Structures are given as structure tokens and as C-alpha cells.
Amino acid sequence: MDRGDGVALSRRRRARNAAFWGACGLALLLVIAPVVSIFWEIVASAVPHWHWSVLTTDQSGNGGGLRNAVEGTLVIMVGVLVLAGTIGVGGGLYLAEFSPGRRAQLLRGASEVLAGVPSIVLGYVGYSILVVEFHWGFSLAAALIVLTVLVIPYIVKTTEVAVRSVPTSYREGAEALGMPDGYVLRRLVLQPALPGVVTGLIVAVAIAMGETAPLLYTAGWSTRAPTLALTHSPVGYLTYAVWTFYNEPYQSAHVLAHEAALLLVVMLLVLIVAARLVVTATQRHAATARPSARRRRRSTTDEPG
């Protein structure tokens, strides 16, 4: 190859490299632009009419505040995080570490089918069974059960993928050292997999926070603060305010809808930041604890027989 051919080849490579990075930038722009547009529209619609009393007063008629909806949304988020997080993380660990091949395939298939069921169908089933058949009425328990069923597949999948991504050498080394299975699972498997697990929990809570149809069938609506009673206790929530008040022919109702949308976005951002801080703190603690554990093992092996 002469010098001219080498220069031409180098130019073609640089051109392909520039085209590739340009395509990546365009793809990133296509992802970011809708998010920025939605966020800007919400902020521009809500901030000019914002009043802090929306956080301290309950909804009344076509006006008032959104304290009952904010408190109800927080209660639903915590309930889903506890129920779905416990079941989903446990299910993901079981599929990744303990389930035999054929049974695991069956459970994964069932989870994927469940993830494909429309949320409004789950809400209708929850209404027919929990609200009507069990005589629970519109209630917190019915809402939490339906939302838990809705988001469990996402937590199971992300947990399984995160646990399977932990190198097998960690488990083999722990087995060679005779470490207890519980310690290995807790410190050597879950610690590295924690970012993926937390990501699944964030996605699950965000989905639950943004759902409307299942809650219309199960939680109903209440203009009062949640009582924490499990049955016969309608609950207010922010997505109801967005969906209902925006269609009302009153300016005060439109203002409440915009403020509810802004509060939902802010709560989601706070959730993401809090989860990232938890992961960072946990990983920092694990990084500082591992050297001391290695020193203890080294001092144990160095002791004279």
C-alpha cells in the first residue's frame, strides 16, 4: 500500500468515525428532546400560577390544594416499594441463584406475560375481585395489591440481570474460603448488584406513581388525607388530579392539574437522586469494608499453628 492509499484509508476511517459519533449524538438528542420539552411545558404551565398553599390545603370542589393527593401518592409509593420490592427482589434472587433451569424458564415466561397485561385490565380485575367480591370497597389495600402485581415483573427482571452480572469468580472464591452462603449472598453478590436492583425499584415506583387507570378502579378518590386503613378507605393521588381537573371547564381546576403534574415530576426527580445517593453510600461503605476483611483473613492465615 503506497502513501496515497494510506492517507485515503485514514480519511475514510475518520469520516466513518465522525458519522458514527454524529449518529450517536442525534440518537441522544432524540431521547433528551422529548423529556426536556415535557418538563419545560409542565414548568411553564405550573410555575406562573404556583402557590405554596397547594401543599397545605386539601382539594375542595374545583379549587383548594393538593395535600390529600400528595400524601396519598406518598403512601402508595411507600406501600408499593415495601410489597413489590420484597417480593420482586426475592423473586429475582431465586431465579438467578436457586431456581433449576426448567422451572426458571417457566417462571420467567409467566413474569413476561404478566408484564404485558395492560394496567387497566389489572385494575378491572382488582375492582371485580377486591373491591366488589371481597367487599373491600375503594381502598388502599386494593390499590397496593394491584400496583404490586403490575410492577413486580420489572423488579424481578432487573434483579435477576443484576445478580447474574456479578462475576462467578466471587462465588467460587467464597466457596473455596468456606464462607457461609448467607454472607456470600449478602456481601459478595448483592453489594455489586445493588445499582441494578435499585434501578429496578426506581422504575417500579415511578410506574406505580404515574398510573391512573388501576387506581381509578381500586383507590377511588378522596378529598381527605389518607387514614392508612386498609379497606373501605378511598385515597387521593396526584394522577387523578392531572387526569380529571384538566378536563374541567374551570381555570382553578386547570391550575390544580398543572401543579399536580409539576409535583409528580419533582417527586420523581427526588426519588432518583435519593436512590443514587443510597447506592453511592453503600458502595463506598463496601469499598472501605473489604480491605479490613482481607486483613482479617490474612492475619488469621498468618497465625502460627
C-alpha positions as a printed Julia matrix, in Angstrom:
305×3 Matrix{Float64}:
   0.0     0.0    0.0
   1.5     3.33  -1.02
   1.32    6.54   0.93
  -1.67    7.91  -1.02
  -3.77    4.84  -0.32
  -2.91    5.05   3.39
  -3.98    8.71   3.55
  -7.26    7.91   1.77
  -7.93    4.99   4.12
  -7.23    7.21   7.13
  -9.65    9.83   5.84
 -12.38    7.23   5.28
 -11.89    5.94   8.81
 -12.11    9.43  10.26
 -15.22   10.09   8.19
 -16.88    6.87   9.4
 -15.89    7.67  12.97
 -17.35   11.17  12.68
 -20.54    9.77  11.13
 -20.85    7.22  13.92
 -20.47    9.79  16.69
 -22.84   12.11  14.86
 -25.46    9.36  14.75
 -24.92    8.72  18.48
 -25.38   12.42  19.21
 -28.56   12.51  17.12
 -29.94    9.46  18.94
 -29.17   11.09  22.28
 -30.88   14.28  21.13
 -33.96   12.31  20.09
 -34.12   10.84  23.61
 -33.45   14.05  25.5
 -35.57   16.45  23.4
 -39.0    14.97  24.34
 -38.02   14.85  28.03
 -36.88   18.47  28.01
 -39.98   19.5   26.06
 -42.34   17.8   28.5
 -40.52   19.19  31.53
 -40.49   22.7   30.07
 -44.19   22.57  29.24
 -45.07   21.43  32.76
 -42.9    24.07  34.42
 -44.12   26.85  32.13
 -47.75   25.94  32.81
 -47.48   25.44  36.58
 -44.95   27.98  37.88
 -46.81   31.21  36.91
 -49.84   30.1   38.96
 -47.96   28.3   41.74
 -48.96   28.97  45.35
 -47.44   27.18  48.33
 -50.83   26.67  49.96
 -51.35   23.84  47.47
 -49.18   21.74  49.8
 -51.04   22.65  52.98
 -54.71   22.54  51.97
 -56.91   19.73  50.69
 -58.77   19.73  47.41
 -62.25   21.2   47.58
 -64.64   21.48  44.67
 -62.77   22.89  41.68
 -60.08   24.52  43.77
 -58.25   24.24  47.03
 -54.94   22.43  47.32
 -53.41   19.04  46.76
 -52.25   18.0   50.22
 -54.57   14.98  50.26
 -53.29   13.87  46.83
 -49.62   14.36  47.75
 -49.99   12.38  50.98
 -51.95    9.64  49.22
 -49.3     9.36  46.49
 -46.53    9.1   49.08
 -48.41    6.39  50.96
 -48.96    4.43  47.75
 -45.28    4.8   46.78
 -44.05    3.53  50.14
 -46.52    0.65  50.13
 -45.54   -0.45  46.63
 -41.84   -0.12  47.47
 -42.24   -2.39  50.5
 -44.55   -5.01  48.97
 -43.28   -5.15  45.4
 -39.67   -4.61  46.47
 -39.72   -7.52  48.89
 -41.43   -9.92  46.5
 -39.62   -8.74  43.37
 -36.09   -8.75  44.8
 -36.71  -12.15  46.39
 -38.06  -13.5   43.11
 -35.09  -12.16  41.16
 -32.64  -13.7   43.6
 -34.45  -17.03  43.4
 -34.36  -17.07  39.61
 -30.7   -16.04  39.47
 -29.28  -18.22  42.25
 -31.53  -21.09  43.27
 -34.1   -21.99  40.61
 -33.4   -25.01  38.36
 -33.35  -24.42  34.6
 -36.79  -25.63  33.5
 -38.62  -24.12  36.44
 -36.77  -20.83  35.95
 -37.83  -20.71  32.3
 -41.45  -21.29  33.29
 -41.34  -18.54  35.92
 -39.63  -16.1   33.56
 -42.29  -16.75  30.92
 -45.06  -16.14  33.44
 -43.39  -12.91  34.55
 -43.08  -11.68  30.97
 -46.74  -12.46  30.3
 -47.72  -10.56  33.44
 -45.64   -7.58  32.33
 -47.6    -7.48  29.06
 -51.05   -7.29  30.68
 -52.49   -3.76  30.26
 -52.71   -1.87  33.51
 -56.38   -1.06  33.01
 -57.12   -4.8   32.78
 -55.35   -5.38  36.1
 -57.34   -2.51  37.56
 -60.62   -4.02  36.35
 -59.71   -7.43  37.77
 -58.77   -5.79  41.06
 -62.09   -3.95  41.08
 -64.1    -7.11  40.37
 -62.32   -9.28  42.95
 -61.05   -6.98  45.71
 -63.47   -4.05  45.65
 -66.69   -5.93  44.79
 -66.24   -9.63  45.55
 -64.24   -9.21  48.78
 -66.32   -6.14  49.77
 -63.22   -4.05  50.46
 -64.63   -1.02  48.67
 -62.3     1.56  47.22
 -59.31    1.11  49.48
 -55.58    1.39  49.99
 -55.14   -2.39  50.18
 -56.79   -2.96  46.79
 -54.66   -0.26  45.18
 -51.41   -1.61  46.65
 -52.12   -5.2   45.6
 -52.95   -4.25  42.01
 -49.94   -1.93  41.66
 -47.67   -4.56  43.23
 -48.81   -7.14  40.68
 -48.25   -4.55  37.95
 -44.62   -3.7   38.81
 -43.26   -6.99  40.18
 -42.11   -8.26  36.73
 -39.85   -5.21  36.29
 -38.18   -5.69  39.68
 -37.75   -9.43  39.14
 -36.14   -8.93  35.74
 -33.72   -6.17  36.76
 -32.75   -8.0   39.95
 -32.07  -11.25  38.09
 -29.98   -9.49  35.44
 -28.03   -7.53  38.07
 -27.29  -10.64  40.15
 -26.28  -12.68  37.11
 -23.86   -9.94  36.09
 -21.8   -10.49  39.27
 -18.67  -12.47  38.26
 -18.8   -16.17  39.05
 -15.29  -15.91  40.48
 -16.75  -14.1   43.5
 -18.88  -17.12  44.37
 -16.12  -19.61  43.62
 -13.61  -17.76  45.77
 -16.08  -17.51  48.65
 -16.85  -21.23  48.38
 -13.14  -22.05  48.41
 -12.72  -19.97  51.58
 -15.66  -21.73  53.24
 -17.79  -18.6   53.67
 -21.44  -19.09  54.69
 -23.96  -18.91  51.86
 -25.9   -16.1   53.53
 -22.78  -13.97  53.9
 -21.78  -14.58  50.28
 -25.24  -13.66  49.02
 -25.42  -10.54  51.16
 -21.91   -9.13  50.79
 -20.41  -10.57  47.62
 -23.47  -10.87  45.38
 -25.99   -8.24  46.43
 -23.44   -5.49  47.05
 -22.13   -5.41  43.45
 -25.65   -5.96  42.1
 -27.14   -3.14  44.18
 -27.15   -0.47  41.42
 -29.17   -2.73  39.14
 -31.56   -3.7   41.94
 -32.1    -0.06  42.9
 -32.71    0.83  39.26
 -35.47   -1.77  39.13
 -37.02   -0.37  42.29
 -36.9     3.18  40.88
 -38.6     2.06  37.69
 -41.25    0.17  39.66
 -42.08    3.06  41.98
 -42.07    5.53  39.08
 -44.52    3.33  37.15
 -46.76    3.0   40.2
 -46.6     6.75  40.83
 -47.61    7.52  37.26
 -50.52    5.07  36.93
 -54.1     6.27  36.81
 -56.38    3.55  35.41
 -55.68    0.88  38.08
 -56.16    3.45  40.84
 -59.45    4.66  39.42
 -60.75    1.09  39.8
 -59.24    0.38  43.22
 -58.34    3.53  45.18
 -61.2     5.71  44.0
 -60.69    9.29  45.13
 -60.82   11.16  48.42
 -60.57   14.84  49.27
 -59.25   13.96  52.73
 -55.84   12.82  53.91
 -55.27    9.04  53.82
 -56.3     7.28  57.0
 -53.96    4.29  56.49
 -56.97    1.99  56.91
 -56.52   -0.92  54.51
 -60.14   -1.39  53.46
 -63.07    0.97  52.86
 -60.63    3.87  52.64
 -60.55    5.78  49.33
 -57.24    7.53  48.7
 -56.38   10.68  46.78
 -53.46   10.7   44.36
 -51.85   13.19  42.01
 -52.52   11.44  38.71
 -56.26   11.69  39.36
 -55.87   15.46  39.68
 -53.98   15.65  36.39
 -56.47   13.45  34.52
 -59.69   14.84  35.97
 -59.12   18.52  36.65
 -57.56   19.25  33.26
 -60.88   18.35  31.59
 -62.93   20.6   33.86
 -64.19   23.9   32.37
 -62.72   25.96  35.21
 -59.42   27.82  35.36
 -58.88   26.9   39.01
 -59.16   23.19  38.11
 -56.66   23.63  35.27
 -54.21   25.25  37.69
 -54.54   22.28  40.03
 -53.87   19.87  37.15
 -50.68   21.74  36.17
 -49.5    21.87  39.78
 -50.16   18.16  40.24
 -48.1    17.38  37.14
 -45.23   19.52  38.45
 -45.34   17.8   41.83
 -45.19   14.39  40.14
 -42.07   15.4   38.19
 -40.4    16.84  41.28
 -41.18   13.72  43.33
 -39.71   11.52  40.59
 -36.5    13.59  40.49
 -36.19   13.43  44.28
 -36.7     9.65  44.14
 -33.95    9.22  41.55
 -31.47   11.43  43.44
 -32.19    9.67  46.75
 -31.7     6.25  45.18
 -28.38    7.3   43.62
 -27.18    8.63  46.99
 -28.09    5.35  48.67
 -26.21    3.34  46.06
 -23.14    5.6   46.29
 -23.06    5.44  50.08
 -23.48    1.66  50.08
 -20.72    1.12  47.54
 -18.38    3.45  49.44
 -19.04    1.52  52.64
 -18.41   -1.77  50.88
 -15.16   -0.47  49.38
 -13.87    0.58  52.79
 -15.01   -2.63  54.48
 -13.46   -5.09  52.05
  -9.79   -4.24  52.76
 -10.34   -4.72  56.5
 -11.93   -8.09  55.81
  -8.94   -9.08  53.7
  -6.59   -8.0   56.51
  -8.51  -10.13  58.99
  -8.29  -13.17  56.74
  -4.56  -12.55  56.17
  -3.88  -12.23  59.89
  -5.81  -15.43  60.51
  -3.79  -17.39  57.95
  -0.52  -15.93  59.24
  -1.1   -17.12  62.81
   1.22  -19.98  63.83
  -0.34  -23.39  64.09
